[in-house]
C-alpha cells in the first residue's frame, strides 16, 4: 500500500535532517511562482543579449545560417524571435556544458545556485539541448530556402517556443532561488539582459537611512532644543541610537503589513484595515524596543565600569517610551496600506503621510510624557512643567520626517509595480509572439499568444489552473518489497511540464536509485468530458 504524506508533515512521520527538510519545503514553494515568472519572461518581457553574449549570438547565427536570420530589433518578427531564443539558450543552458564563466551569477553564491538549479533541472536542460538542435536545423532550412513552406515555418515557430519556454523555466527558478525580494529579482533579471528596470523600494538602504536620520535628529533635539538641560555625550548617544533603532523596527513592521494588505486587495480580498496584523507587528516592535532599551545602556554601562542596577532602574522609569514605536507601527502601517497605491503625485502623498504620522506621534509623545511623570522629565528639561509640550513637539516632528520619507519611497515603488503589472495584464503580447499571421496591410501581425495550458485528453483533460494545487514535493512511505517490515522513504516531486502539457512525477533520493521512476500523472477528468 502506497501512502503519500505532504512535506509539511515531515516532523510527525519521520526523523529527517533539518536542513534537508527546509530545502524540500523551499523547493516545493517554487513551482507555482516559477511558472508564472517563466511565462512572463517567455511571452511578455524583452530580452536582448549583452556584450560578449551578443557577439557570441551574432557569430553563431552568421556562421551557421546567415545574416538574414539575425535580428536584435525586438519587433516580433521571426528572425528576431529566432535570435532571442538562441541568446536565451546560450545565456543559461549552453554554458553548463563547457563550464564557461557566467557574468550574471556574480559572487560564489550565485554560481553555486546556478549549479544547483542546473543539477535539479538536468532533464529540462537536456530537453532544451534537443530542442535547440532541432531549432537550428529548422532555422537553416527556413532561412536558406528561397520559398519556405508553411511546414518549415510552423516547425521553426514550434522549436523557438519550446527552447524559449524551457530556458525561461530554468531562469525563473534560478532567480527565485537566489533572490527573496521583488526588487532583488528585478535587479538580477536586468543584469541578465531582460527588460526590467527595478524601481525604488524601501529596502535595507532606506531602512538604515531612516535609523540614521532619526538618530541624528534625536541628538540635535537633545543638544540644541531650547529648554533642555546639558546631558553627557554618552547618554545622548545611547538614547538617540536606542530611539532611532526602535523607530526603524516600527517602519519595517509597518511596511511588511502594508505590502501584505495591498497584495490581498489586488486579489479581491475585502480590504478591511489590517488592525490585527499591525497590533501583532507593534507588539513585536515593542519587544525589540525593550531589548534595545536594556541591551544598549547595559553595554555602555559595562564599558564604563558601572553596574546593571542603574540600567534596570532607568528602564523601569522610562518603560512607557515603548508606546511611541508601537503607535508609529500602527500609524505608518495604516497610512501605507491606504495611501501606498494612491494615484496622487508622490510629493502630495509624502506630505499627507508626513502630516498624518506627525499627528499620530505627537499624540504618542504627549501620552508618554504624561505617563513617565515630571520626576523623569526633570532630568532632561529646565522646566518640567513645560516639558510635556516639548516632548510632544519633538516626537511629532520625528513622525513628520519619517512619515514623509517612507511614504515618498513606498508610494513610488508601488506605483511602478502596479504599472508594470497592468502592462503585463493588458499587453496583447505583440513583442514576442509564438506565431506570425498576415495582416490586412500585408505585413506580419501576431495573433494572441497561445500556450499549452491544457492537460492531454488521455490524462484527464483538465486545464493548467485545475491541477496546479497538486504541484510540490511529497514524501512517499511504503513497505520494502524484500521485507514488509522495512519502510522505504523517498521524495516524489510533482510539477507541470510545459513540453508534455501535463503534470509529471519524479522520484528522488531513493536508496535503490537504479529503480527511480518518472512519468505522467493521471487525474480523473470532468464527467462531461469522460
Buried (B, 14 or more C-beta within 10 A) or exposed (E): EEEEBEBBEBEEBEEBEEEEBEEBBEBBBBBBEBBEBBBBBBBBBEBBBBEEBBEBBBEBBEEEBEEEBBBBEBEBBBBBBBBBBBBBBBBBBBBBEEEEEBBBBEEEEBEEBBEBBBEBBEEBBEBBBBBBEBBBEBBBBBBEEEEBEEEBBEBBBBBBBBBBBBBBBBBBBBBBBBBEEBBBBBBBBBBBBBEBEBBBBBBEEBBEBBBEBBBEBBBEBBEEBEEBEEBEEEBBBBBBBBBBBBBBBBBBBBBBBBBBBBEBBEEEEEEEEBEEBBBBBBBBBBEBBBEBBBEBBBEBBEEEEEEEEEBEEBBEBBBBBBBBBBBBBBBBBBBBBBBBBBEEEBEEBBBBBBBBBBBBBBBBBBBBBBEBEBEBBBEBBEEBEEBBEBBBBBBBBBBBBBBBBBBBBBBBBBBBBBEBEEEBEEEEBBBBBBBBEEEEEEEBBBBEBEBBBEBBEEBBBBEBEBBBEBBBBBBBBBBEEEEEEEEBBBBBBBBBBBBBBBBBBBBBEBEEEEEEEEEBBEBEBEEEEE
